[in-house]
Amino acid sequence: MNKIVEKEYFSDKVIRLVVENPKIARSRKAGNFVILKIGEKGERFPLTIADADPVKGTITLVVQIVGVSSAKLAALEVGDSITDLVGPLGKPTDIELKGTILACGGGVGVAPLLPIVEAFKKAGNRVVSVIAARSKDLIILEDEIRRWSDEVIVMTDDGSYGRQGLITAGMEEVIQREKIDECIVIGPAIMMKFAALTTKKYSIPTQASLNSIMVDGTGMCGACRVTVGGKTRFTCVDGPEFDAHEINFDEMLMRLGGYRSEEVVANNKYFQK
Amino acid sequence: MSLDPEYLKNERSQEWRAALRSKIKNKERTAIQRVHMPEQAPEIRVKYQDREVNLGITAEQAALEASRCMDCVTPTCIEGCPVNINIPKFIKQIEDGDVLGAAATLKETNALPAVCGRVCPQEKQCESRCFYLEKMNLPSVSIGHLERYAADFERASGTSNIPKTAKPNGIKVATVGSGPAALSFAGDMVKNGYDVTVFEALHEIGGVLKYGIPEFRLPNSIVDFELDNLKKMGVKFETNFIVGRTASFDDLRKEGFQAFFLGSGAGLPRFMDIPGENFNGILSSNEYLTRVNLMGANSETSDTPVILGKRVAVIGGGNTAMDSVRTALRLGADRAMIIYRRSEAEMPARIEEVKHAKEEGVEFMNLCNPLEYFADEKGMVNRMRLNRMGLGEPDASGRRRPVPIDGSEFELDVDLVIVAVGVSPNPLVPSCLPDLKVSKWGTIVVEEDKMQSSIEEMFAGGDIVRGGATVILAMGDGRKAAENMHIYLQNKIANTTKVN
């Protein structure tokens, strides 16, 4: 169980893993996430499911090395097993025929965006995707996104691939050109904040999928608190997707740093080894 | 079974019990002082998260304490026990020197005796119904200490007695959750010959016994030992499995499961909804205790971080608040404070926990209520504003209602705040079962005497029904649910056989 059957490096820091777990492969829906734990003394952390194959009984995860736990996951090789893997968690994305969907993914956020793009397309929507990263080598899953999109715009901060500029520039271009019925954004919190501000100007209903700190992932700990529309919600059971125009992104950014000093110590210890 | 007067009478009239009764005069029994539980000294124990405060009584102390019990004709203590342990029998077995026999008696009705001997509020249950207290105004027999003694003796002896189980009947049943309610249910069902699988969402079995109760009150090794006994009886355990998500109830029905016990616990921590409560360094007691107890965040080798506060405020006056504040002390707090809006008299925590907390140096700021939190430029909490409270007329809980005192506001420097003001039921399971009747608080509605929910093959118990109670009440629910599910399934089989 939880055996890694495929491993692919998108870049030094971004890795795609295909993991055996037939039950989750069968039951997961677009937007769901899993909680993982690497090793007996590992930490529990969430990752959104990027893809699943119910026939082969596998799920796909994309991890970016940012700290000890993601590094430990990325260090696993084909044949190794993830110690603990549980899910699917969170409410699935509300998929229906809405018209035209603007799907926006930044960095590794493109991975969790992929099943949503696929599901919207299969539901009969026109899907325009904007994927963005700092530079060419950090653009991931472009072909897969293209497969399920009517059009794809690629943006890089440094102009090394696609068009130069932030994701919001690509979004503006599409919004100016055609009527968008709904927008979904997934990526770093700061990117989602500005993406939400962009669609708010045009009153386009927008969902953002949040990557809060979690321990259990089932509603028990409350570490993933986020303020939405002035009310405290739990990302794990009430989300992970919320109305992006109502999310307090500044608070969310602050809360992502809740264990920063402990993380710095842990990273120094781990990466110096 | 153990509440049946005929059964109790027969047990009591056995020769060895009669002989013990005539050995010592009742006057001599009542003259014996109640045993004192030996404790680790406060200045030592605050240094160790994983060392028990209560050290356990010695063999001599246990024998003497057991001889206090008069083996009453009408043992009211049993009525006070939610799982109806045959209390006089096990105590007399200790007096008789048959401690392993005593342990076996405990296990007739209690799947987790070493746990209950440590965390049950006996003073509110069996011991509150003891003849000594009810009729003589003397301290009750120390039933809890004796229970722990017998369970610990058996564990140390290495000869664990595995309760007898009926011939397997091949009927599959499942529990959702692996806390005290589910484990108690599982123990009774496996004894009745059922094929029981316990499904747990976390990576460890035990529920609140593992993630909630700290090791200085209940070592994980003791929970593991009791779990091992259940495994030996044939109970199957599956971790990392969220019933309703990982697989649906229908999937499990297709796998042959005929009935379910829902014991998923009180999931969602409550907050007070006051300004600044989402600053960093303000967390639920569930989060704090899970990080330390389940994830071992206080150990060097664990990847899970925990904030080591120096000035720690714990909001609340229940057992969870005491567990949190005493954990904070052990993790190096200079000031560990309880902030509670009523007075000590209304505190829901066990008297023993409050006593231990005081001995260890916890500051009690009773009749105080948080109003707002403040943070530094990084969003880390550094200060809070409170006001003082007075007590008004009794409220719905029967306790005097706390009322704010005008102009009493003050501020306090803090660097870690743990909110322990209660929990709401976990919505995960009910949300997967549209036909399941839930109350307006989100608890599962059951027929109280049967623990049967609105879906006939689903029984429920523990905090998901009660909204927040004790280990032993949850275990009582589990037993009651097992008894009634057994009747339900046997009737169903009888009916289908008739039809065929």
Interface residues (C-beta under 8 A of the other chain):
Chain A: K23 I24 S27 K37 I38 G39 K41 G42 E43 R44 V68 S69 K72 T83 D84 L85 V86 G87 P88 L89 V215 D216 T218 G219 M220 C221 G222 A223 R225 T227 T232 F234 V237 E251 M254 R255 G257 G258 Y259 R260 E262 E263 A266
Chain B: A201 L202 H203 Y211 T239 N240 F241 I242 R245 T246 A247 S248 G267 L268 P269 F271 D273 E277 N278 F279 N280 G281 L283 S284 N286 E287 T290 R291 M295 G296 S299 T301 S302 D303 T304 P305 V306 I307 K378 G379 N426 P427 L428
